[in-house]
Amino acid sequence: MKNFKDTQPGLLRSLRASSQRRNHRGLTLVEVLVALGIAVLIILALANFQSDMFRLYGVTTDSLSVQRDVRTFQKTILAELRAVQESDMGGHPVAIAKSDELAFFSDVDADGRRERIRYFTDDRTLWRGESHSFGSPPEYDFNDEEQRVMVSYVVATTTPLFSYYPAGHVPTLAPLAEPIDVQAVRLIQISVSADIDPLEAPGVITGVSQVSLRNLKDNL
């Protein structure tokens, strides 16, 4: 009868042969499916992460663009309103005074003629229109108005785009009620709000400013 020491080399050879057969056989179908599943999960996670990063970059870029547009609009309209003048036809400096539309006359290009400047909203967009006078005596063709976008993604709030106040206005006074008498307007508040996506951050971007109409005369 063989003892354990005599059978040990044969047992080791049998174990090595069995291990080599498993190595030659490779991975089982279950192991392959598990590996593929893990790889798919990793790829999906990376794709979602990349998509989120691109979306965040896009939202951030658009938000900065809207902020820049709001600041540019405020700076532009304030400068124009501070220099309001009678039209080239001798009309009142303020032509239209509504909560969502404002038209006035100002020599914005310093050519000695007063352009008719109009701001209005249409389909979540704040527009600027400019009409030039021509002829002698001068007249305006409002159908030939040059228009450009000032602010996109405009949203309505409880504060109107334009609010109008009389002379001696203090913050506690209520604005003039519509229909507004342009002869009574001495101060205008401009409040524009924009929001790229109401369901996403960063939320509503608002710019508010006030301007006194310096060149108006009480006897106009």
Sequence and secondary structure as in RCSB ss.txt:
>XXXX:A:sequence
MKNFKDTQPGLLRSLRASSQRRNHRGLTLVEVLVALGIAVLIILALANFQSDMFRLYGVTTDSLSVQRDVRTFQK
TILAELRAVQESDMGGHPVAIAKSDELAFFSDVDADGRRERIRYFTDDRTLWRGESHSFGSPPEYDFNDEEQRVM
VSYVVATTTPLFSYYPAGHVPTLAPLAEPIDVQAVRLIQISVSADIDPLEAPGVITGVSQVSLRNLKDNL
>XXXX:A:secstr
   HHHHHHHHHHHHHHHHHHHHHH   HHHHHHHHHHHHHHHHHHHHHHHHHHHHHHHHHHHHHHHHHHHHHHH
HHHHHHHTB   TTS  SEEEE SSEEEEEE TT SSS EEEEEEE SSEEEEEEE EETTTTEE GGG EEEEE
EESB   SS SEEEE TT  TTS    SS  GGG  EEEEEEEE S TTSTT  EEEEEEEE TT  TT 
